[in-house]
Amino acid sequence: MEQFFYREDQLCQHLGVDREQLEHWQHLCIFPQASYSLENTIQCHSVQGIYDCQVFWLYYPIAMQDWGRQIAKANIESASVAFNLFAQRAMQAPLLFAKRGALPG
């Protein structure tokens, strides 16, 4: 999982934003929700006794780091502006692949 995905805290660290900013982007519908969530319940032993610990992790594709940087750099606060940026990048992608020789001619 760690090869292709960042935990939420790792993604925020790479983007230089806090969790609240990420949630704000999601509320504005300009950043996707996590692709995976893992919930673990383990039994913890300490001098204070035995108790259950619950850990919850959200995982995002590593590629979301690039999208997060784009919306942060452009200071996007609107879903329509984000969609237009995404559409521009999607239309440019085949041209970039063709220049690199990655598309069949």
C-alpha positions in Angstrom: 0.0 0.0 0.0 2.8 2.4 0.9 4.4 2.0 -2.5 1.5 3.7 -4.3 -0.4 5.6 -1.6 0.3 8.3 1.0 -1.3 8.3 4.4 -3.2 11.5 5.0 -0.6 12.9 7.3 2.2 12.1 4.7 0.2 13.8 1.9 -0.4 16.9 4.0 3.3 17.0 4.8 4.3 16.8 1.2 1.8 19.5 0.2 2.8 21.7 3.1 -0.8 22.0 4.3 -2.6 20.9 7.4 -5.5 18.4 7.6 -8.0 21.3 7.9 -6.9 22.7 4.5 -7.3 19.3 2.9 -10.8 18.9 4.4 -11.6 22.4 3.1 -10.5 21.5 -0.4 -12.7 18.4 -0.2 -15.6 20.4 1.1 -15.2 22.7 -2.0 -15.1 19.5 -4.2 -11.7 20.4 -5.6 -9.8 17.6 -4.0 -11.0 13.9 -3.9 -11.7 11.9 -0.9 -9.3 9.2 0.2 -9.1 6.1 -2.0 -8.7 3.7 1.0 -9.3 3.7 4.7 -7.9 1.2 7.1 -9.1 0.8 10.6 -7.2 -1.3 13.2 -8.1 -2.2 16.7 -5.3 -3.6 18.8 -4.9 -4.4 22.4 -2.3 -2.2 24.2 -0.5 -3.4 27.3 1.1 -0.9 29.6 1.8 -0.4 33.3 -1.7 1.1 33.5 -3.3 -2.1 32.3 -4.6 -3.5 29.1 -6.8 -1.4 26.9 -8.0 -1.3 23.3 -6.4 1.1 20.9 -8.1 2.1 17.6 -6.1 3.5 14.7 -7.7 4.9 11.5 -5.7 5.8 8.4 -6.8 7.4 5.1 -4.8 6.7 2.0 -4.5 8.8 -1.1 -2.8 7.9 -4.4 0.7 9.4 -4.6 -0.3 11.3 -7.8 -2.7 13.4 -5.7 0.4 15.2 -4.5 0.7 16.8 -7.9 -2.9 17.9 -8.0 -2.7 19.3 -4.5 0.3 21.4 -5.5 -1.5 22.7 -8.6 -4.6 23.9 -6.6 -2.4 25.3 -3.9 -0.2 27.2 -6.4 -3.2 28.5 -8.3 -5.0 29.3 -5.0 -8.2 27.6 -6.3 -11.3 28.0 -4.2 -14.0 27.0 -6.7 -15.0 23.6 -8.2 -15.6 25.1 -11.6 -12.1 26.7 -11.7 -10.6 23.4 -10.5 -12.5 21.5 -13.2 -11.2 23.9 -15.9 -7.7 23.4 -14.7 -8.1 19.7 -14.7 -9.6 19.8 -18.2 -6.7 21.9 -19.5 -4.2 19.4 -18.1 -6.2 16.4 -19.5 -6.2 17.9 -23.0 -2.4 18.6 -22.8 -1.5 15.1 -21.6 -1.8 13.4 -25.1 0.4 16.1 -26.6 3.0 15.6 -23.9 2.9 11.9 -24.4 3.2 12.3 -28.2 6.3 14.6 -27.8 7.9 11.9 -25.6 7.0 9.2 -28.1 4.8 7.4 -25.7 1.8 7.2 -28.0 1.6 5.0 -31.0 1.8 7.1 -34.2 
